[in-house]
Amino acid sequence: MYSLFTTVRGQDKHFSKPAYHNIHYQIEALTTLSGGHSPIYLNANKFGLSSVKGNNGYLRAGILGEKQLDNSRKWSLSYGADLAVAHNFTSPFVVQQLYADVRYKWLTLSV
Protein backbone atom coordinates (compact mmCIF):
# COMPACT_ATOMS: atom_id res chain seq x y z
CA MET A 1 0.00 0.00 0.00
CA TYR A 2 1.32 3.45 -0.86
CA SER A 3 0.09 6.85 0.15
CA LEU A 4 0.83 10.29 -1.21
CA PHE A 5 -0.54 13.38 0.45
CA THR A 6 -0.22 16.85 -1.08
CA THR A 7 -1.62 20.19 -0.02
CA VAL A 8 -1.54 23.51 -1.83
CA ARG A 9 -2.76 26.41 0.26
CA GLY A 10 -3.10 30.01 -0.81
CA GLN A 11 -2.00 32.61 1.66
CA ASP A 12 -4.77 34.22 3.65
CA LYS A 13 -5.25 37.60 2.03
CA HIS A 14 -6.66 40.67 3.70
CA PHE A 15 -7.65 43.94 2.16
CA SER A 16 -9.60 46.96 3.26
CA LYS A 17 -11.99 49.09 1.30
CA PRO A 18 -13.28 52.53 2.19
CA ALA A 19 -16.02 52.88 4.81
CA TYR A 20 -14.51 50.36 7.28
CA HIS A 21 -14.97 47.26 5.09
CA ASN A 22 -12.49 44.43 5.81
CA ILE A 23 -12.39 41.25 3.72
CA HIS A 24 -10.30 38.07 4.20
CA TYR A 25 -10.17 35.26 1.67
CA GLN A 26 -8.29 31.99 1.17
CA ILE A 27 -8.03 29.19 -1.37
CA GLU A 28 -6.87 25.65 -0.62
CA ALA A 29 -6.49 22.40 -2.57
CA LEU A 30 -5.78 18.95 -1.12
CA THR A 31 -5.13 15.61 -2.83
CA THR A 32 -4.61 12.17 -1.34
CA LEU A 33 -3.47 9.30 -3.57
CA SER A 34 -3.39 5.80 -2.11
CA GLY A 35 -3.26 2.18 -3.29
CA GLY A 36 -6.00 1.23 -0.84
CA HIS A 37 -7.91 3.13 1.80
CA SER A 38 -6.46 6.35 3.16
CA PRO A 39 -4.60 5.89 6.47
CA ILE A 40 -6.38 7.22 9.55
CA TYR A 41 -3.65 9.76 10.31
CA LEU A 42 -4.38 11.49 6.97
CA ASN A 43 -8.07 11.78 7.84
CA ALA A 44 -7.79 12.97 11.44
CA ASN A 45 -8.50 16.59 12.44
CA LYS A 46 -9.84 17.73 9.07
CA PHE A 47 -13.16 19.13 10.39
CA GLY A 48 -15.24 16.84 8.18
CA LEU A 49 -13.21 17.36 5.00
CA SER A 50 -11.74 13.89 4.63
CA SER A 51 -12.49 10.63 2.89
CA VAL A 52 -11.40 7.04 3.52
CA LYS A 53 -11.45 6.28 -0.21
CA GLY A 54 -8.02 5.83 -1.76
CA ASN A 55 -7.86 8.68 -4.24
CA ASN A 56 -9.63 11.83 -3.12
CA GLY A 57 -9.26 15.56 -3.05
CA TYR A 58 -10.97 18.90 -2.74
CA LEU A 59 -10.75 22.53 -3.77
CA ARG A 60 -11.82 24.89 -1.00
CA ALA A 61 -12.44 28.64 -1.01
CA GLY A 62 -13.53 30.95 1.78
CA ILE A 63 -14.35 34.60 2.28
CA LEU A 64 -14.99 36.43 5.55
CA GLY A 65 -15.93 40.08 5.80
CA GLU A 66 -16.95 42.80 8.21
CA LYS A 67 -18.41 46.21 7.45
CA GLN A 68 -19.38 49.15 9.63
CA LEU A 69 -22.75 50.34 8.35
CA ASP A 70 -22.64 53.82 9.85
CA ASN A 71 -20.03 56.35 10.93
CA SER A 72 -20.98 56.18 14.60
CA ARG A 73 -20.13 52.42 14.61
CA LYS A 74 -23.46 51.41 16.10
CA TRP A 75 -24.40 49.13 13.19
CA SER A 76 -22.13 46.48 11.69
CA LEU A 77 -22.41 43.46 9.43
CA SER A 78 -20.21 40.33 9.44
CA TYR A 79 -20.49 37.52 6.91
CA GLY A 80 -18.67 34.42 5.82
CA ALA A 81 -18.74 31.52 3.40
CA ASP A 82 -16.41 28.52 3.32
CA LEU A 83 -17.21 26.07 0.50
CA ALA A 84 -15.49 23.03 -1.01
CA VAL A 85 -15.87 20.98 -4.18
CA ALA A 86 -14.78 17.39 -3.48
CA HIS A 87 -13.83 14.22 -5.38
CA ASN A 88 -14.45 10.74 -3.89
CA PHE A 89 -16.13 12.14 -0.77
CA THR A 90 -19.61 11.28 0.50
CA SER A 91 -20.81 14.51 -1.13
CA PRO A 92 -19.38 16.35 -4.16
CA PHE A 93 -20.12 19.77 -2.61
CA VAL A 94 -19.46 20.69 1.04
CA VAL A 95 -20.59 23.81 2.90
CA GLN A 96 -18.14 24.13 5.79
CA GLN A 97 -19.62 27.36 7.10
CA LEU A 98 -22.06 29.99 5.94
CA TYR A 99 -23.16 32.82 8.23
CA ALA A 100 -24.21 36.44 8.61
CA ASP A 101 -24.22 38.59 11.77
CA VAL A 102 -25.98 41.93 12.11
CA ARG A 103 -25.00 43.98 15.17
CA TYR A 104 -26.51 47.04 16.78
CA LYS A 105 -24.43 48.20 19.77
CA TRP A 106 -24.48 45.11 22.05
CA LEU A 107 -27.32 43.24 20.30
CA THR A 108 -26.39 40.60 17.68
CA LEU A 109 -28.55 38.63 15.27
CA SER A 110 -26.75 35.57 13.85
CA VAL A 111 -28.02 33.55 10.93
Summary of the structure (lengths in Angstrom):
residues: 111
radius of gyration: 18.4
end to end distance: 45.1
largest distance: 61.7
contacts: 278
relative contact order: 0.19
helix: 4%
strand: 61%
